[in-house]
């Protein structure tokens, strides 16, 4: 095993829900069969065959929030363990997008894999059940500044019973909104109105999700889920983790309140990456399926060096990178 020193320029990034796809663990399990123990441990905890789900799907089953969250977590965590075992990788800091924050904390030993999988299965169940089907929506808004999106959300909302808010600040001019279906529809109309060119979005994309995440409709879920978070014996992470809630870098303390509030508050991903940049991160490694975060980081940090690990080819490239460290 190579022994790469703790390198102050490398950070680890872990993807969130939406990055899953059937077959996402095949290369991982074929090339590094010892990681099967992580999938088996996670499967035993939640009484679900995650190997079969990750390798074969079906897509409709894998897409369910209660399945997608543990499936992505164990896949991303296993790639982290591959880099750790084979290349001696230890990041200077890490961040994860929504669900990915739990993977980051697991990689940093703030909680065990079993604890993490149990939490995200419960989190996924509660989020999936939070809003009746058809009552909530999420839409990606491309090409508008954050402040303008906030203005349109206020104009489209009609009190707490019909509300839309920014949910994910993913990159400059790329924000996801969430809320009641009729409020999201009003936002779409306002952001498409040629009579209001200052509000016109370049692109609006309705997201295929089971519920409107990271908005006030999730508050009952957050209040219920806190009981599960309080049962976890948190440990200090072995490397700093940047929180979605406030983009602050944390190294100590219980994360119960932070992860509770993460559920019904927006994901400040743009600021999370900027925090890593301010702390001297020059190279980013996205661990897990689909490379979604790689595209976002490119838009946030000019000139950033970004690596991915979702294939054997990716692993060999990183092996070369680490040899040069």
N, C-alpha and C positions, 0 to 999 in steps of 0.2 A: 504493500500500500504506500502510495506517495504521502509524504507529510507536508502539506501546504501550510505555512504559518497563517495565523490569524491576520487576514489582509484588510487594512482599513479602507480599501476602495471598493470592495465587493459587497453587494446587498442581494438578498434573496427575495423574490416576489412570488406570491402564491395566488392563483386565479380563483374567481368566485363562480357562482352558479351561472349557467349558460355556456360554460366552456366544455361541458361533457359531450361525449359522442361514443356510440358503441364501437368497441375495439380499442379504446384509449389506453388500455393496460396490456395489450397483447405483446408489444415489443418488450415492455418492461419485464413481464413475467417470463417471456421466452429467453431473454438475454441475461437476466439476473434472477434465476428461479428462487433464490433464497428470500426474495421479498414476498414470496407467497405467504410467509408466516404473518406478515402485517395484514394482508387481505383476510387470512383465516381468523386472526384475532378480532379484527373489526367485524367480520361476518358473524362470529359467535356472539359478540356483544349485542348486536341489533337483530339477530336471528334472520339474516338475509344473506343470500349467496352473492357477495359482491364481486367475486371473480367472474361468475356467469353474467351478472348484470353489466359489468364493465367491458367484458369481452364480446358479449353477444347481444346485449340489450334485452328486449326490444326497446327501440328509441322512446316509445310512449311511456314505458315503465321507468327508464333511466331519467327521463325528463321530469318526473314527479319530484317536487321539492324535497320530500322526505327521503327519496332515494339518491337524487343528484348530489345533495350536500355530503353525505358520508362517502359516496363513490369518488367524488373529486378530491375530498380530503385525503383518503387513503392512497389514491394514485399520486397526488402531489407529494405527500409525505414520503412515499416509497422512493420517488425520484431523489428527494433530498437525502435519504439514507444511502442511496447508491453513490451519490457524490461524496457523502461523508465517509463511507467505508472504502471506496475505491480511490478517491482523490484527496482524502483528508480535508474536505471542504468545511470551513467554518466561516459564515458570513460575519461582517462587522455589524450588520443590522438587517432587519427584515420588515416586510409589510405584506398584507394580504387584502384582497378586495372582498369586502363583506364576509362571506363564508371563509375566504382565504385567510382572514385574520386568525381564525381558529387553527388553520394548518400551520401558520407561522408560529403561533404559541406552542403547538405540539412539537414542531421542529426544535424550538428553543427549550424544550423540557419544562415549560411552565405547567403543563398537564400531560398525562400519559395518552397514548393513542386510544386506549379503551375509554378513558374519560371523555376525550374529544369526540369520538364517534358517537358515544351515547348522547352527548350534548347536541351535536348537530342533527342527529336523527330526531330528537325531541324538538329542536328549533325548527326543523323542516316541517314536521307534522303540524306544529302550531301555526306557522306562517301559511301553510297550505290551507288550513281550515279557518283562517282569520276572517276572511271576507267571502260571502256567498258568490258563487260563480256569476260573472257578468256585472257585479257591483263595483269592481275596481279595474283600473287599467294602468299600464306604464307605457310611455312613449319616449323614444330618443329624439332629442332636438339638436339638429346640426346647424351651425352657422350663426348662432346668436350669442351675444355676451351674457354672462351670468346675471348681471343686473337687469337686463332687458327681460330675460326669462322670469326673473322674480316679479317684475311689473306685470307681465302677462298672467302669471299664476294668480296674482291678487285680483286682476280684472276678471279672470275666469271663475274664481271661487265665489260661492254664495253662502258664506258661513260654514260652520263645522259640519253641516249635513251634506254639503256639496263643495268639496275642497280639492285643490290640486296644488302640489308643492314640488320644488326641485328635490330629487331623491338621490341621484348619483352625479357628482361633479367629476366626470371621468377624465376630461382633458379640456384645454381651452377650446371654447365653442363646441363642446360636445357634452351635453347634460341630459340626463334622463329625468322625466317628470313622473309623478305618481299621484293617485288619489281616486276619488269617486269617478265612475265612468263618464257621467254627464259633464263633470268639470273638466276632465281631460279632453273630452270632445269639444267643449267650448274653447279650451286653449288651442286646440288644433285649428278651429275656425279662425280665431283671432290671429294666429301665426301664419295663416294662409290668405289673409284678407289683403287684396291689392290696394285697398283704400288706406291701409296702415303700413306703408313700406318700411317704417322703422321697426316694426314688429315681425316682419316676414322672415321666416326661417328658410334656410337653404334646402333643408330636408327634414321630414318628420317620419319616423319609423315606429309603428306600433309593435310592441314586444309581446312575444308569445310566452306569457308567464301565468302562473296559477293564482297570483294575488299581487296587489300593489305594495311592494316592499319599501321599507325606509321612508315611511310617511305616517301621519297620525292615525291612519286606519290600523296600523300595527301596534298601537299603544296597549290595547288589551293583551296582545301576545307578549309584549315586553314585560308587563306586570305579572303574567303567569309564569313566564320563563325564568324570571329572577329566582324563583324557588329552586330551580334546577342548578342555576349558577352558584347559589349559596351553598350547595352541597359539595362543591369541588374544593379540595385542599390545594389551593394555588401555591405554586413555587415561583421564586424569582426566575425569569427567563435567563438563559445563558448568554444571550445577546439581545440588544435592544429591539423592541418591536414598536413600530409607528402605528398608532390607533386611528381607525377610520373616523371616529367620532370627532376628534379635535386636531388630528395630525400631529399630536405630541409623541415624542419618543419616550417609551417607558422601560424601566429596567427592574422595578420592584413593585411590590404591593398586590393586593387583590384586584382582579380585573372585573369583578362582578358588576359594579355600577357602569363601567365603560361598555361592557358587552350587552348589558340590558338596554342602555340608551342607544346603542348602535342599531337596534332593530327598528326603532321608529324615528330615527334621525337620518339625515342625508349622509352618504358616504363621501368624504372629502378626499377623493383619490388624488386629484391634482395637487392638493396641498401635502398629502402624504409623500408623494414623490419629490416634491420640492423640499420637504424636510430632509429626506435622505440626501438630496443634492447639497443642501446647506451643510450637512454633517460630513461632507467630503466623499460621498459615494460617487465613483466614476464608472463603475461597471455593475450592470444589473443582470441577474440570472432569473428568468421566469421558469419555475418548476411546475410542470403539469400540462394538461391538455390545451390545445387550440391557439396559443400564442396571442390571446386577446390583449394582455397587459403590455406586450412588446410594442404593439402599435400605439398604445396610449402614451407610454413613456417617451417614445420618439417625438410626440407632439408636445410633451411637457418640458423635457430637458434637451436643449439643443446640443447636438454633438455627443449625446450619451452612447456608451458602448453597451449593447444589449445582447445577451445570449439566451438561448432557450434550451430546455432539456425535455424532449417529448419523443425522442427516437435514438437509435444507436448511433446514427450519424452525428446528432447533437452531442452525444456523450464523447465521441472521438474528438470533436472540435474542442470541447471543453478540456479534455485531457491535454491537448496541445497548448491551450491557453494557460492552464495551470502549471505546465512544465516551464513556461516562460516567466512565472511569477517569482 
